[in-house]
């Protein structure tokens, strides 16, 4: 089912998010847009790279992995595995 996600202007006021790299912030917006209604989504690196940066010539898969780790360390996202499949959840999604 199609869904539209919006980013509130106060999103950019977060000092914690502001300390993250530009690529991490861009990827976080992408994770929000791909998330289901529970704030979860497929977390496979190649899938995320292909969905978030399909036309980028200057962003590598390795850079995406690094930025996802950055987001995870900052607790903006959490990755987990079930039956050999990787997923993510955005903590605090309901708020």
Phi, psi and omega in degrees: 000134180291146179218150178244128178251141176240148177253120180289147179304331180289347176308319184281352179279349183292116178294323179298314178292324180297337178280349178279158179294162178301319179294321178297317179296317178298316179294326178296318176299320178297319178297322177298316183290333180271345185294150174280188184291350178257003180080026182240157178196174177292131185250009179299131184302313182295322177297310181297318178301315182291327181277322185273335185222052186295335184244005183285130176261342185254002179245125181261162176298322178298320179295324178293317177302314180299316181291326177293322176296321177299315178295324180291318177299324180277359178065033173273339180210154177228132179256146179209164183235135174227126178049048178067010177250136182264138180225169173228158172223143177262107180301142179077014182306319184293334179283000000 
